[in-house]
Amino acid sequence: MRPPSIVNFERCYLGSFAIWLLNTLAFWPALTAAMRANPAVARLSPAFAPTVLGIGIVLVSAITLLLWYFTARTGSLVAKWIVTIFFAFSAIPAFYGLAVAMRPMTPQGIGNLVSIALNAVAVWMLFRADARLWFAARNADVPVGRNEEMPL
């Protein structure tokens, strides 16, 4: 059985991913237009911007789903820390961007903020007591629920 924190991690993490994906697809025309506005990209094929964005979405989706699986289903500590580090690196510029560049708040900015907030809750769930015990048990072959001290 997975503890409630891991189940909640899964819900928040996948919810964050779904909102990011829907937000990205909803603003696809604006994203491709912004890329095509770059003079270096404008000299290339008209299909370059959508192709690069499409490949990026597929790669981010694959990495996100692999991290979800290895964190929430197998209890990998490595995946847990990669999720945490990716969140840290994505949250810093996102909050800066929201504070500086998105006044007034746009629908895309609101979607990004909701996605980041859900991701923050997901990462927080990984460090709750029941999740720490579950990870320790999954990675040290120690049964969960014993009263002995377990190394974290």
GUGUVO-540757 format. One line per 2 residues: number of its first residue (from 1); their letters; for each residue x, y negated, z of C-alpha. Coordinates in Angstrom, 1 decimal, always signed. Layout:
N
NUM = a = X Y Z | ...
//
This chain:
152
1 = mr = +0.0 +0.0 +0.0 | +1.2 -3.5 -0.8
3 = pp = +0.8 -6.1 +1.9 | -1.6 -9.0 +1.5
5 = si = +1.3 -11.4 +0.8 | +2.5 -9.4 -2.2
7 = vn = -1.1 -9.2 -3.5 | -1.5 -13.0 -3.1
9 = fe = +2.0 -13.5 -4.7 | +0.7 -11.5 -7.7
11 = rc = -2.5 -13.5 -8.0 | -0.8 -16.9 -7.7
13 = yl = +2.2 -16.0 -9.9 | +0.0 -14.6 -12.7
15 = gs = -2.5 -17.5 -12.3 | +0.4 -20.0 -12.6
17 = fa = +1.6 -18.2 -15.7 | -1.9 -18.1 -17.3
19 = iw = -2.4 -21.9 -16.7 | +1.1 -22.6 -18.1
21 = ll = +0.3 -20.5 -21.2 | -3.2 -22.1 -21.7
23 = nt = -1.7 -25.5 -21.2 | +1.0 -24.9 -23.7
25 = la = -1.4 -23.5 -26.3 | -3.9 -26.4 -25.7
27 = fw = -1.2 -29.0 -26.4 | +0.5 -27.1 -29.3
29 = pa = -0.1 -29.8 -31.8 | +1.4 -32.5 -29.5
31 = lt = +4.4 -30.2 -28.8 | +5.2 -29.5 -32.4
33 = aa = +4.7 -33.2 -33.3 | +7.1 -34.2 -30.6
35 = mr = +9.7 -31.7 -32.0 | +9.2 -32.9 -35.5
37 = an = +9.7 -36.5 -34.4 | +13.3 -35.6 -33.7
39 = pa = +15.3 -36.7 -36.9 | +17.5 -33.5 -36.7
41 = va = +14.4 -31.3 -36.7 | +12.6 -33.3 -39.3
43 = rl = +15.3 -32.5 -41.9 | +14.7 -28.7 -41.4
45 = sp = +11.8 -26.6 -42.6 | +8.3 -27.6 -41.6
47 = af = +8.0 -24.2 -40.0 | +11.0 -24.7 -37.8
49 = ap = +9.2 -26.4 -34.8 | +6.3 -24.0 -34.5
51 = tv = +8.6 -21.0 -35.0 | +11.0 -22.2 -32.2
53 = lg = +8.1 -23.0 -29.9 | +6.5 -19.6 -30.6
55 = ig = +9.7 -17.7 -29.9 | +10.2 -19.7 -26.7
57 = iv = +6.6 -18.9 -25.5 | +7.1 -15.2 -26.3
59 = lv = +10.5 -15.1 -24.4 | +9.2 -17.0 -21.4
61 = sa = +6.1 -14.8 -21.3 | +8.2 -11.6 -21.5
63 = it = +10.6 -12.8 -18.7 | +7.7 -13.9 -16.5
65 = ll = +5.8 -10.6 -16.9 | +9.0 -8.5 -16.2
67 = lw = +9.7 -10.6 -13.1 | +6.1 -10.1 -11.9
69 = yf = +6.3 -6.3 -12.5 | +9.6 -5.9 -10.7
71 = ta = +8.7 -8.2 -7.8 | +5.1 -7.2 -7.1
73 = rt = +5.1 -3.6 -8.2 | +8.5 -2.2 -7.5
75 = gs = +9.7 -4.5 -4.7 | +13.0 -5.5 -6.3
77 = lv = +14.9 -8.0 -4.1 | +16.8 -9.1 -7.2
79 = ak = +13.6 -10.0 -9.0 | +12.3 -11.8 -5.9
81 = wi = +15.4 -14.0 -5.8 | +15.3 -14.6 -9.6
83 = vt = +11.7 -15.7 -9.2 | +12.7 -18.0 -6.4
85 = if = +15.6 -19.5 -8.3 | +13.6 -20.0 -11.5
87 = fa = +10.9 -21.8 -9.4 | +13.5 -24.1 -7.8
89 = fs = +15.1 -25.0 -11.1 | +11.7 -25.6 -12.8
91 = ai = +10.1 -27.5 -9.9 | +12.7 -30.2 -9.5
93 = pa = +12.4 -31.7 -13.1 | +8.7 -31.0 -13.2
95 = fy = +8.0 -33.1 -10.1 | +10.4 -35.8 -11.3
97 = gl = +8.6 -35.8 -14.7 | +5.2 -36.1 -13.1
99 = av = +6.3 -39.0 -10.9 | +8.0 -41.0 -13.6
101 = am = +6.7 -40.1 -17.1 | +3.1 -39.1 -16.6
103 = rp = +1.5 -42.3 -15.5 | -1.4 -42.3 -16.0
105 = mt = -1.9 -38.6 -15.4 | -2.6 -36.7 -18.6
107 = pq = -4.5 -33.4 -18.8 | -1.3 -31.7 -19.7
109 = gi = +0.4 -33.2 -16.6 | -2.4 -32.0 -14.4
111 = gn = -2.1 -28.5 -15.9 | +1.6 -28.5 -15.2
113 = lv = +1.1 -29.7 -11.7 | -1.5 -27.0 -10.9
115 = si = +0.8 -24.3 -12.5 | +3.8 -25.5 -10.4
117 = al = +1.7 -25.6 -7.2 | +0.4 -22.1 -7.7
119 = na = +4.0 -21.0 -8.4 | +5.1 -22.6 -5.2
121 = va = +2.5 -20.7 -3.2 | +3.5 -17.5 -5.0
123 = vw = +7.2 -18.0 -4.0 | +6.1 -18.8 -0.4
125 = ml = +4.2 -15.5 -0.2 | +7.5 -13.7 -1.0
127 = fr = +9.0 -14.9 +2.3 | +6.1 -14.2 +4.7
129 = ad = +6.7 -11.5 +7.4 | +4.7 -8.8 +5.8
131 = ar = +6.4 -9.3 +2.4 | +9.9 -9.3 +4.0
133 = lw = +9.1 -6.0 +5.7 | +7.7 -4.5 +2.5
135 = fa = +10.8 -5.6 +0.5 | +13.1 -4.2 +3.2
137 = ar = +11.3 -0.9 +3.2 | +11.3 -0.7 -0.6
139 = na = +15.0 -1.4 -0.8 | +16.3 +0.5 +2.2
141 = dv = +14.0 +3.5 +2.3 | +12.7 +2.5 +5.7
143 = pv = +9.0 +3.2 +6.3 | +7.0 +0.1 +6.9
145 = gr = +5.3 -0.1 +10.3 | +8.1 +1.2 +12.5
147 = ne = +8.9 -0.7 +15.6 | +12.7 -0.6 +15.0
149 = em = +14.5 -3.7 +13.8 | +14.9 -3.7 +10.1
151 = pl = +17.7 -5.6 +8.4 | +16.4 -8.4 +6.2
//
